[in-house]
Amino acid sequence: MPEINPWLYLLLLSAAVGLGLPAGALVVGAGALFGPGLGLLTVLLAEAVGLVLNWRLCRGLLRPKMERWLARTPKARRLEPLIGQPAGLKFLLLLRLALIPMNLVNAGCALGPTRLQPYALASLALIPRFALMVLAGATGAESMRGNLSPLSLTARWVAVAASAAVLLLVARRLQLRDTRNDPETRPPEKRIP
């Protein structure tokens, strides 16, 4: 199998994220191709570049297309309050940790008056998700190559499963949490002109 350059992979993943394309398979693939350390570094750099690129494209060149897409996508209508008013850091963190497609959150934040700084800070909450995906890809690839002993393989998959369970539990609790009394975590209300 030919070796893939991590820099080329970083550019490919950045472009996919920047254009709002689903990139989960590329994140897992980074772990399979480059291992857990270099794979995670590649993913984190690519995601950072891609999220800023996506922000700029949604705010500029792709804005009319994104607005039409959001208008006809039923799940995206849930983000209308986000487009009407700037979102605070706590609310953005909840969105990042919730099980909502990343491209919807990205587009909603970029099309609204939310500033880049809280958006970027809240995006750091995605690191555990990416680390888990990269580790799963690396573990799968190493086990396919026969590079892990049965005990190491079992320990890795237990770690992946436990991490996934914790992330899902946190996300579910955040989704179920009553945030109506906390103005920083409830969604912004629509402004009426």
C-alpha positions, 0 to 999 in steps of 0.5 A, spaced: 500 500 500 502 506 498 504 511 503 500 517 504 503 524 506 500 527 512 500 534 509 496 532 503 491 528 508 491 534 512 489 539 506 484 534 504 480 533 511 481 541 511 477 542 505 472 537 506 470 540 513 471 547 510 466 545 505 461 542 510 462 535 507 461 529 512 468 528 514 468 522 520 471 517 515 477 521 514 478 522 521 477 515 523 482 514 517 487 518 519 488 514 525 488 508 521 493 511 516 498 515 521 497 511 528 494 515 534 499 520 535 500 523 528 493 521 526 490 526 532 495 531 530 493 531 523 486 531 525 486 537 530 490 541 525 485 540 519 479 541 523 482 547 525 483 550 518 477 547 516 472 550 521 475 557 520 475 556 512 468 554 513 466 560 517 469 564 512 466 561 506 459 561 510 459 568 512 461 570 504 461 566 498 457 561 500 452 565 504 446 565 499 447 557 498 447 556 505 441 560 507 437 556 502 440 550 504 438 551 511 431 554 509 429 547 506 433 542 511 428 540 517 433 539 522 437 546 520 430 550 522 432 548 529 438 553 529 434 559 526 435 562 533 442 561 533 442 565 526 438 571 529 442 573 535 449 571 537 450 565 542 454 565 548 460 560 549 456 556 554 451 555 549 456 554 543 459 548 548 452 545 549 452 545 541 458 542 540 457 536 545 450 535 543 449 529 538 448 534 532 451 534 526 457 538 526 456 542 519 449 544 521 452 547 527 458 550 523 453 553 518 448 556 524 454 559 527 457 562 521 450 565 518 448 568 525 452 574 528 456 569 533 463 572 533 469 567 531 472 567 538 467 564 542 465 559 536 473 557 536 473 556 543 467 552 543 470 548 538 475 545 542 470 541 546 470 537 539 477 534 541 475 528 545 470 526 539 476 526 534 481 523 539 476 517 540 475 516 532 482 517 531 484 511 536 478 507 533 481 507 527 488 506 529 486 500 533 482 497 528 488 498 523 493 495 528 489 489 529 488 488 522 495 488 521 496 483 527 500 488 531 497 488 537 497 482 542 490 479 544 490 483 551 493 489 548 487 489 543 482 488 548 484 493 553 484 498 547 477 496 545 475 497 552 478 504 552 475 506 546 468 503 548 468 506 555 470 513 552 465 513 547 460 511 553 462 517 557 462 522 551 455 519 549 453 520 557 455 527 557 452 529 550 445 526 553 445 529 559 447 536 556 441 535 551 436 533 557 439 538 562 434 544 563 437 550 561 431 555 561 433 558 567 440 559 565 441 565 560 448 563 557 446 556 555 439 557 553 438 558 545 438 566 543 431 568 542 429 570 535 429 578 534 422 581 532 423 587 527 
